Protein backbone atom coordinates (compact mmCIF):
# COMPACT_ATOMS: atom_id res chain seq x y z
CA UNK A 1 0.00 0.00 0.00
CA UNK A 2 2.86 2.35 0.91
CA UNK A 3 4.64 1.45 -2.33
CA UNK A 4 1.44 2.18 -4.30
CA UNK A 5 1.10 5.58 -2.61
CA UNK A 6 4.73 6.40 -3.41
CA UNK A 7 4.25 5.46 -7.06
CA UNK A 8 1.08 7.60 -7.24
CA UNK A 9 2.89 10.53 -5.62
CA UNK A 10 5.80 10.21 -8.08
CA UNK A 11 3.36 10.12 -11.02
CA UNK A 12 1.55 13.26 -9.84
CA UNK A 13 4.87 15.01 -9.25
CA UNK A 14 6.04 14.24 -12.78
CA UNK A 15 2.72 15.40 -14.17
CA UNK A 16 3.07 18.72 -12.34
CA UNK A 17 6.60 19.20 -13.64
CA UNK A 18 5.42 18.50 -17.17
CA UNK A 19 2.52 20.93 -16.90
CA UNK A 20 4.79 23.68 -15.56
CA UNK A 21 7.65 23.00 -17.98
CA UNK A 22 9.08 25.91 -19.93
CA UNK A 23 9.87 26.04 -23.60
CA UNK A 24 13.59 26.65 -23.89
CA UNK A 25 14.66 28.02 -27.25
CA UNK A 26 17.19 30.16 -29.07
CA UNK A 27 15.82 33.27 -30.78
CA UNK A 28 17.75 34.95 -33.58
CA UNK A 29 17.11 38.68 -33.25
CA UNK A 30 18.72 41.40 -35.32
CA UNK A 31 21.43 43.81 -34.25
CA UNK A 32 21.37 44.66 -30.56
CA UNK A 33 19.08 47.59 -29.85
CA UNK A 34 17.11 47.11 -33.07
CA UNK A 35 13.38 46.33 -33.24
CA UNK A 36 13.91 42.65 -34.06
CA UNK A 37 16.20 42.23 -31.07
CA UNK A 38 13.75 44.03 -28.78
CA UNK A 39 10.91 41.81 -30.01
CA UNK A 40 13.00 38.79 -28.99
CA UNK A 41 13.73 40.33 -25.59
CA UNK A 42 10.03 40.97 -24.99
CA UNK A 43 9.29 37.23 -25.22
CA UNK A 44 10.93 36.79 -21.82
CA UNK A 45 7.80 38.26 -20.22
CA UNK A 46 5.92 35.03 -21.03
CA UNK A 47 6.25 32.81 -17.98
CA UNK A 48 6.56 29.48 -19.80
CA UNK A 49 9.34 30.75 -22.09
CA UNK A 50 13.06 30.56 -21.40
CA UNK A 51 14.67 32.58 -24.18
CA UNK A 52 18.30 32.70 -25.21
CA UNK A 53 18.69 35.46 -27.78
CA UNK A 54 21.53 35.85 -30.24
CA UNK A 55 22.32 38.96 -32.29
CA UNK A 56 22.42 38.79 -36.09
CA UNK A 57 22.87 40.99 -39.15
CA UNK A 58 19.16 41.05 -40.02
CA UNK A 59 16.41 39.23 -41.92
CA UNK A 60 18.58 37.21 -44.30
CA UNK A 61 21.05 36.25 -41.60
CA UNK A 62 18.13 35.16 -39.41
CA UNK A 63 17.04 32.67 -42.07
CA UNK A 64 20.53 31.23 -42.28
CA UNK A 65 20.70 30.92 -38.48
CA UNK A 66 17.58 28.71 -38.62
CA UNK A 67 18.89 26.73 -41.59
CA UNK A 68 22.15 26.02 -39.75
CA UNK A 69 20.19 25.11 -36.58
CA UNK A 70 21.87 27.87 -34.60
CA UNK A 71 18.42 29.17 -33.62
CA UNK A 72 14.90 27.77 -33.26
CA UNK A 73 12.70 30.83 -33.75
CA UNK A 74 13.30 34.19 -35.36
CA UNK A 75 11.80 37.12 -37.27
CA UNK A 76 12.24 38.15 -40.89
CA UNK A 77 10.72 40.17 -43.71
CA UNK A 78 8.05 38.31 -45.65
CA UNK A 79 9.28 39.44 -49.07
CA UNK A 80 12.70 37.95 -48.34
CA UNK A 81 11.12 34.61 -47.45
CA UNK A 82 8.80 34.64 -50.47
CA UNK A 83 11.69 35.21 -52.85
CA UNK A 84 13.89 32.57 -51.27
CA UNK A 85 11.01 30.09 -51.34
CA UNK A 86 10.93 30.52 -55.12
CA UNK A 87 14.68 30.25 -55.71
CA UNK A 88 15.81 27.95 -52.88
CA UNK A 89 13.39 25.08 -52.28
CA UNK A 90 15.72 23.42 -49.77
CA UNK A 91 15.79 26.51 -47.57
CA UNK A 92 12.02 26.92 -47.75
CA UNK A 93 11.63 23.35 -46.50
CA UNK A 94 13.87 24.00 -43.50
CA UNK A 95 11.93 26.95 -42.12
CA UNK A 96 8.28 27.92 -41.87
CA UNK A 97 6.33 31.11 -41.26
CA UNK A 98 4.18 31.27 -38.12
CA UNK A 99 2.36 34.62 -38.28
CA UNK A 100 2.83 38.30 -39.21
CA UNK A 101 3.64 40.76 -36.46
CA UNK A 102 3.88 44.28 -37.88
CA UNK A 103 4.67 46.26 -41.02
CA UNK A 104 8.06 47.82 -41.68
CA UNK A 105 7.99 51.10 -43.57
CA UNK A 106 10.27 51.67 -46.56
CA UNK A 107 12.31 54.85 -46.06
CA UNK A 108 14.05 56.14 -49.18
CA UNK A 109 16.19 58.96 -47.78
CA UNK A 110 18.02 61.28 -50.16
CA UNK A 111 19.84 64.57 -50.40
CA UNK A 112 17.58 67.59 -50.94
CA UNK A 113 18.74 67.71 -54.59
CA UNK A 114 16.75 64.54 -55.38
CA UNK A 115 12.96 64.85 -55.50
CA UNK A 116 11.71 61.60 -57.04
CA UNK A 117 12.58 57.92 -57.24
CA UNK A 118 13.26 58.31 -60.98
CA UNK A 119 16.07 60.76 -60.16
CA UNK A 120 17.96 57.99 -58.34
CA UNK A 121 19.23 56.64 -61.65
CA UNK A 122 22.97 57.10 -61.92
CA UNK A 123 23.33 57.97 -58.25
CA UNK A 124 25.28 56.38 -55.39
CA UNK A 125 22.79 54.51 -53.19
CA UNK A 126 23.19 52.49 -50.01
CA UNK A 127 20.95 49.40 -50.13
CA UNK A 128 21.68 48.15 -46.60
CA UNK A 129 23.98 45.64 -44.96
CA UNK A 130 24.87 42.57 -47.04
CA UNK A 131 22.76 40.16 -44.96
CA UNK A 132 19.89 42.49 -44.14
CA UNK A 133 16.31 42.42 -45.31
CA UNK A 134 16.76 46.04 -46.39
CA UNK A 135 19.25 44.94 -49.04
CA UNK A 136 16.86 42.32 -50.38
CA UNK A 137 13.91 44.70 -50.51
CA UNK A 138 16.06 47.48 -52.01
CA UNK A 139 17.13 45.30 -54.92
CA UNK A 140 13.53 44.22 -55.60
CA UNK A 141 12.15 47.78 -55.49
CA UNK A 142 14.95 49.49 -57.39
CA UNK A 143 14.69 46.89 -60.13
CA UNK A 144 11.01 47.75 -60.54
CA UNK A 145 11.99 51.39 -61.02
CA UNK A 146 14.59 50.50 -63.64
CA UNK A 147 17.53 51.22 -61.34
CA UNK A 148 20.35 48.67 -61.49
CA UNK A 149 24.04 48.32 -60.70
CA UNK A 150 24.78 48.83 -64.40
CA UNK A 151 23.84 52.49 -64.23
CA UNK A 152 23.96 53.32 -60.53
CA UNK A 153 26.38 52.60 -57.70
CA UNK A 154 24.68 50.30 -55.19
CA UNK A 155 26.60 50.04 -51.92
CA UNK A 156 26.05 47.43 -49.18
CA UNK A 157 26.43 49.60 -46.08
CA UNK A 158 24.68 49.44 -42.70
CA UNK A 159 22.17 52.16 -41.82
CA UNK A 160 24.29 54.02 -39.25
CA UNK A 161 27.26 54.41 -41.55
CA UNK A 162 24.99 55.14 -44.54
CA UNK A 163 23.33 58.00 -42.70
CA UNK A 164 26.67 59.58 -41.84
CA UNK A 165 27.78 59.31 -45.48
CA UNK A 166 24.49 60.77 -46.71
CA UNK A 167 24.85 63.75 -44.39
CA UNK A 168 28.46 64.44 -45.43
CA UNK A 169 27.60 64.13 -49.12
CA UNK A 170 29.48 60.91 -49.94
CA UNK A 171 26.15 59.17 -50.67
CA UNK A 172 23.20 60.42 -52.69
CA UNK A 173 20.56 58.17 -51.12
CA UNK A 174 19.92 55.27 -48.81
CA UNK A 175 17.13 52.74 -48.37
CA UNK A 176 16.08 51.69 -44.88
CA UNK A 177 13.29 49.21 -44.15
CA UNK A 178 12.16 49.40 -40.52
CA UNK A 179 9.09 50.03 -38.40
CA UNK A 180 8.51 53.68 -37.49
CA UNK A 181 9.81 55.46 -35.60
CA UNK A 182 13.33 54.30 -36.50
CA UNK A 183 15.64 55.32 -33.65
CA UNK A 184 18.64 56.19 -35.80
CA UNK A 185 16.42 58.63 -37.75
CA UNK A 186 14.51 59.92 -34.73
CA UNK A 187 17.81 60.84 -33.06
CA UNK A 188 18.72 63.29 -35.83
CA UNK A 189 18.33 66.99 -34.94
CA UNK A 190 15.72 69.21 -36.61
CA UNK A 191 18.34 71.08 -38.65
CA UNK A 192 18.95 67.85 -40.58
CA UNK A 193 16.04 69.00 -42.80
CA UNK A 194 18.47 71.33 -44.58
CA UNK A 195 20.39 68.34 -45.98
CA UNK A 196 18.08 65.33 -46.41
CA UNK A 197 14.45 64.27 -46.78
CA UNK A 198 12.33 61.15 -47.38
CA UNK A 199 10.96 60.49 -50.85
CA UNK A 200 7.27 59.74 -51.33
CA UNK A 201 5.86 56.85 -53.34
CA UNK A 202 3.71 58.18 -56.16
CA UNK A 203 0.76 56.24 -57.60
CA UNK A 204 3.02 55.17 -60.46
CA UNK A 205 5.69 53.99 -58.03
CA UNK A 206 3.19 51.91 -56.10
CA UNK A 207 1.86 50.37 -59.33
CA UNK A 208 5.41 49.38 -60.30
CA UNK A 209 5.94 47.70 -56.92
CA UNK A 210 2.70 45.74 -57.26
CA UNK A 211 4.25 44.19 -60.37
CA UNK A 212 6.51 42.09 -58.14
CA UNK A 213 3.49 39.96 -57.15
CA UNK A 214 4.57 40.30 -53.50
CA UNK A 215 2.37 41.65 -50.75
CA UNK A 216 3.48 45.26 -50.43
CA UNK A 217 0.83 47.51 -48.93
CA UNK A 218 0.36 51.27 -49.02
CA UNK A 219 1.23 53.10 -45.85
CA UNK A 220 2.14 56.50 -44.51
CA UNK A 221 4.87 57.75 -42.27
CA UNK A 222 2.90 60.19 -40.07
CA UNK A 223 3.73 63.88 -40.14
CA UNK A 224 6.52 64.87 -37.74
CA UNK A 225 7.47 61.26 -36.98
CA UNK A 226 10.96 62.73 -37.33
CA UNK A 227 11.67 66.32 -36.31
CA UNK A 228 13.43 66.96 -39.62
CA UNK A 229 10.54 65.63 -41.78
CA UNK A 230 7.27 67.31 -40.87
CA UNK A 231 5.26 66.15 -43.91
CA UNK A 232 3.30 62.89 -43.94
CA UNK A 233 5.12 60.56 -46.37
CA UNK A 234 3.30 58.09 -48.62
CA UNK A 235 5.25 54.84 -48.71
CA UNK A 236 4.84 51.06 -48.55
CA UNK A 237 5.23 48.52 -45.78
CA UNK A 238 6.98 45.18 -45.79
CA UNK A 239 5.43 42.62 -43.44
CA UNK A 240 7.65 41.16 -40.73
CA UNK A 241 6.80 37.61 -39.63
CA UNK A 242 7.78 35.18 -36.89
CA UNK A 243 9.42 32.05 -38.27
CA UNK A 244 10.73 28.74 -36.97
CA UNK A 245 12.75 25.70 -37.96
CA UNK A 246 10.46 23.21 -39.67
CA UNK A 247 11.96 20.24 -37.79
CA UNK A 248 10.86 21.43 -34.34
CA UNK A 249 8.32 19.25 -32.55
CA UNK A 250 4.82 20.35 -33.49
CA UNK A 251 3.71 20.46 -29.85
CA UNK A 252 6.53 22.93 -29.12
CA UNK A 253 5.58 25.14 -32.07
CA UNK A 254 1.92 25.01 -31.07
CA UNK A 255 2.67 25.97 -27.47
CA UNK A 256 4.95 28.80 -28.67
CA UNK A 257 2.24 30.26 -30.91
CA UNK A 258 -0.64 29.85 -28.47
CA UNK A 259 1.38 31.34 -25.60
CA UNK A 260 2.15 34.47 -27.60
CA UNK A 261 -1.47 35.05 -28.61
CA UNK A 262 -2.73 34.41 -25.08
CA UNK A 263 -0.18 36.85 -23.67
CA UNK A 264 -0.57 39.60 -26.28
CA UNK A 265 -1.65 42.23 -23.73
CA UNK A 266 1.38 41.51 -21.58
CA UNK A 267 3.71 41.57 -24.59
CA UNK A 268 2.38 44.99 -25.59
CA UNK A 269 3.66 46.39 -22.28
CA UNK A 270 7.16 45.35 -23.34
CA UNK A 271 6.99 46.38 -27.00
CA UNK A 272 4.29 48.39 -28.78
CA UNK A 273 4.72 46.48 -32.06
CA UNK A 274 2.76 43.56 -30.55
CA UNK A 275 -0.30 45.83 -30.91
CA UNK A 276 -0.30 44.98 -34.62
CA UNK A 277 -0.90 41.28 -33.97
CA UNK A 278 -4.31 40.37 -35.42
CA UNK A 279 -6.18 37.44 -36.95
CA UNK A 280 -7.23 39.28 -40.11
CA UNK A 281 -3.63 39.87 -41.17
CA UNK A 282 -2.77 36.25 -40.42
CA UNK A 283 -5.71 34.96 -42.45
CA UNK A 284 -4.84 37.19 -45.42
CA UNK A 285 -1.30 35.86 -45.62
CA UNK A 286 -2.25 32.29 -44.78
CA UNK A 287 -4.80 32.24 -47.60
CA UNK A 288 -2.36 33.84 -50.04
CA UNK A 289 0.74 31.71 -49.33
CA UNK A 290 -0.27 28.58 -47.39
CA UNK A 291 2.79 26.63 -48.54
CA UNK A 292 5.24 28.80 -46.58
CA UNK A 293 3.32 28.57 -43.29
CA UNK A 294 3.81 25.93 -40.62
CA UNK A 295 1.06 23.25 -40.70
CA UNK A 296 0.05 23.93 -37.08
CA UNK A 297 -1.20 27.38 -38.05
CA UNK A 298 -4.09 25.89 -40.00
CA UNK A 299 -4.96 23.69 -37.02
CA UNK A 300 -4.98 26.44 -34.40
CA UNK A 301 -6.20 29.39 -36.47
CA UNK A 302 -9.78 29.00 -35.28
CA UNK A 303 -8.62 29.02 -31.67
CA UNK A 304 -6.62 32.26 -31.79
TORVEX-306016 format. One line per field, with one value per residue (C-alpha): residue number from 1; residue in one letter; x, z, y. Coordinates in steps of 0.001 Angstrom, whole numbers, plus 500000, padded with zeros to 6 digits. Layout:
BEGIN
nr NUM,...
rest A,...
xx X,...
zz Z,...
yy Y,...
This chain:
BEGIN
nr 1,2,3,4,5,6,7,8,9,10,11,12,13,14,15,16,17,18,19,20,21,22,23,24,25,26,27,28,29,30,31,32,33,34,35,36,37,38,39,40,41,42,43,44,45,46,47,48,49,50,51,52,53,54,55,56,57,58,59,60,61,62,63,64,65,66,67,68,69,70,71,72,73,74,75,76,77,78,79,80,81,82,83,84,85,86,87,88,89,90,91,92,93,94,95,96,97,98,99,100,101,102,103,104,105,106,107,108,109,110,111,112,113,114,115,116,117,118,119,120,121,122,123,124,125,126,127,128,129,130,131,132,133,134,135,136,137,138,139,140,141,142,143,144,145,146,147,148,149,150,151,152,153,154,155,156,157,158,159,160,161,162,163,164,165,166,167,168,169,170,171,172,173,174,175,176,177,178,179,180,181,182,183,184,185,186,187,188,189,190,191,192,193,194,195,196,197,198,199,200,201,202,203,204,205,206,207,208,209,210,211,212,213,214,215,216,217,218,219,220,221,222,223,224,225,226,227,228,229,230,231,232,233,234,235,236,237,238,239,240,241,242,243,244,245,246,247,248,249,250,251,252,253,254,255,256,257,258,259,260,261,262,263,264,265,266,267,268,269,270,271,272,273,274,275,276,277,278,279,280,281,282,283,284,285,286,287,288,289,290,291,292,293,294,295,296,297,298,299,300,301,302,303,304
rest X,X,X,X,X,X,X,X,X,X,X,X,X,X,X,X,X,X,X,X,X,X,X,X,X,X,X,X,X,X,X,X,X,X,X,X,X,X,X,X,X,X,X,X,X,X,X,X,X,X,X,X,X,X,X,X,X,X,X,X,X,X,X,X,X,X,X,X,X,X,X,X,X,X,X,X,X,X,X,X,X,X,X,X,X,X,X,X,X,X,X,X,X,X,X,X,X,X,X,X,X,X,X,X,X,X,X,X,X,X,X,X,X,X,X,X,X,X,X,X,X,X,X,X,X,X,X,X,X,X,X,X,X,X,X,X,X,X,X,X,X,X,X,X,X,X,X,X,X,X,X,X,X,X,X,X,X,X,X,X,X,X,X,X,X,X,X,X,X,X,X,X,X,X,X,X,X,X,X,X,X,X,X,X,X,X,X,X,X,X,X,X,X,X,X,X,X,X,X,X,X,X,X,X,X,X,X,X,X,X,X,X,X,X,X,X,X,X,X,X,X,X,X,X,X,X,X,X,X,X,X,X,X,X,X,X,X,X,X,X,X,X,X,X,X,X,X,X,X,X,X,X,X,X,X,X,X,X,X,X,X,X,X,X,X,X,X,X,X,X,X,X,X,X,X,X,X,X,X,X,X,X,X,X,X,X,X,X,X,X,X,X,X,X,X,X,X,X,X,X,X,X,X,X
xx 500000,502860,504641,501445,501097,504733,504245,501083,502893,505796,503360,501547,504868,506037,502717,503071,506605,505424,502517,504789,507652,509083,509872,513585,514663,517194,515815,517748,517105,518717,521433,521374,519081,517113,513376,513907,516200,513755,510915,513000,513730,510028,509286,510928,507798,505922,506253,506557,509344,513062,514669,518305,518687,521533,522316,522419,522874,519163,516413,518583,521054,518134,517037,520525,520699,517580,518885,522146,520187,521866,518424,514897,512696,513305,511802,512243,510721,508052,509279,512704,511119,508801,511694,513890,511006,510933,514676,515805,513395,515724,515794,512021,511635,513866,511926,508275,506326,504175,502363,502833,503643,503881,504666,508058,507988,510267,512308,514053,516188,518017,519841,517583,518740,516749,512959,511705,512583,513260,516066,517963,519230,522966,523325,525278,522793,523188,520947,521678,523982,524874,522759,519890,516307,516763,519249,516861,513913,516056,517126,513528,512146,514945,514694,511006,511993,514593,517530,520351,524042,524783,523840,523961,526384,524685,526596,526046,526428,524676,522167,524285,527263,524986,523326,526667,527776,524491,524847,528462,527604,529476,526145,523197,520564,519915,517131,516084,513290,512164,509088,508515,509811,513330,515636,518645,516422,514512,517805,518715,518326,515719,518342,518949,516040,518467,520390,518079,514447,512332,510957,507273,505862,503710,500763,503022,505688,503191,501861,505413,505942,502699,504252,506512,503486,504568,502373,503480,500834,500356,501226,502137,504867,502896,503732,506523,507469,510958,511674,513434,510543,507270,505255,503296,505117,503296,505253,504840,505227,506976,505431,507647,506803,507780,509421,510734,512751,510458,511962,510862,508321,504816,503712,506527,505579,501924,502670,504953,502245,499365,501382,502151,498530,497274,499822,499425,498345,501377,503712,502383,503655,507158,506992,504291,504719,502761,499698,499705,499101,495689,493818,492772,496370,497232,494287,495160,498695,497748,495201,497645,500743,499726,502786,505243,503316,503813,501063,500049,498802,495907,495041,495021,493801,490225,491384,493379
zz 500000,500910,497667,495701,497390,496590,492935,492763,494379,491922,488981,490160,490751,487217,485827,487656,486364,482825,483104,484437,482021,480075,476396,476113,472749,470926,469222,466420,466749,464682,465747,469444,470147,466932,466759,465943,468929,471222,469987,471010,474408,475007,474783,478185,479775,478969,482023,480198,477909,478603,475822,474791,472223,469760,467710,463906,460845,459983,458080,455699,458399,460593,457931,457720,461519,461382,458405,460255,463422,465397,466383,466742,466253,464636,462734,459111,456285,454346,450928,451663,452554,449534,447153,448729,448660,444884,444294,447115,447720,450226,452425,452249,453503,456500,457883,458132,458742,461885,461716,460787,463544,462125,458980,458324,456427,453443,453940,450823,452216,449844,449597,449057,445413,444616,444500,442960,442759,439020,439836,441665,438346,438076,441745,444612,446813,449994,449870,453399,455038,452961,455038,455859,454687,453608,450956,449624,449485,447993,445079,444400,444511,442608,439866,439455,438983,436356,438658,438513,439303,435600,435765,439466,442303,444808,448083,450824,453920,457297,458178,460753,458447,455465,457303,458159,454523,453294,455609,454573,450882,450058,449335,447312,448878,451187,451629,455123,455852,459484,461598,462508,464400,463500,466351,464196,462252,465269,466941,464172,465061,463388,461350,459417,457197,455417,454023,453589,453221,452624,449147,448666,446655,443837,442403,439542,441974,443901,440667,439701,443081,442738,439633,441863,442847,446495,449253,449569,451071,450978,454153,455489,457734,459932,459855,462264,463022,462674,463688,460379,458218,459132,456087,456058,453632,451376,451292,451448,454216,454212,456558,459274,460374,463105,461732,463034,462037,460332,462208,465661,467452,466511,470152,470883,467931,468929,472535,471326,469090,471534,474401,472404,471386,474920,476331,473722,476267,478418,475414,474408,477722,476663,473003,471217,467939,469446,469087,465381,466026,464581,463054,459887,458831,459579,457548,454577,454377,455224,452403,449963,450666,452613,451462,453423,456711,459381,459297,462919,461950,460004,462983,465604,463527,464716,468332,468209
yy 500000,502350,501448,502175,505583,506398,505458,507595,510533,510210,510117,513259,515012,514237,515397,518717,519199,518500,520933,523680,522995,525906,526037,526647,528016,530165,533273,534952,538679,541403,543805,544656,547585,547114,546333,542650,542227,544026,541807,538792,540330,540966,537228,536794,538261,535031,532809,529483,530751,530564,532581,532703,535463,535854,538960,538790,540985,541052,539231,537207,536251,535156,532670,531232,530918,528707,526733,526016,525106,527866,529170,527768,530834,534193,537121,538148,540168,538309,539443,537951,534611,534643,535211,532569,530091,530525,530251,527952,525083,523419,526513,526923,523353,523999,526948,527918,531115,531275,534619,538299,540760,544277,546256,547825,551101,551668,554847,556144,558962,561277,564567,567589,567715,564539,564852,561597,557920,558311,560759,557992,556637,557098,557970,556383,554515,552486,549401,548151,545640,542567,540161,542494,542425,546041,544938,542320,544705,547475,545296,544224,547776,549491,546891,547752,551385,550496,551219,548666,548324,548830,552493,553321,552599,550298,550040,547431,549598,549439,552160,554017,554410,555138,558003,559581,559307,560765,563746,564440,564129,560909,559167,560420,558173,555267,552740,551693,549214,549402,550031,553683,555464,554305,555319,556192,558626,559923,560837,563295,566994,569212,571080,567853,568999,571327,568340,565333,564275,561152,560486,559736,556851,558183,556241,555173,553988,551907,550369,549382,547701,545739,544193,542094,539961,540298,541646,545258,547514,551270,553098,556495,557748,560191,563883,564872,561262,562726,566323,566963,565634,567309,566146,562888,560562,558086,554843,551062,548522,545184,542620,541157,537613,535182,532045,528742,525696,523207,520244,521426,519248,520350,520462,522931,525136,525013,525972,528796,530262,529854,531340,534471,535050,534411,536854,539599,542229,541510,541568,544988,546387,545354,546382,548389,546476,543564,545829,544981,541279,540367,537442,539276,539866,536248,534960,537188,535861,532294,532235,533839,531710,528582,526633,528797,528568,525926,523249,523928,527380,525893,523692,526437,529389,528999,529024,532257
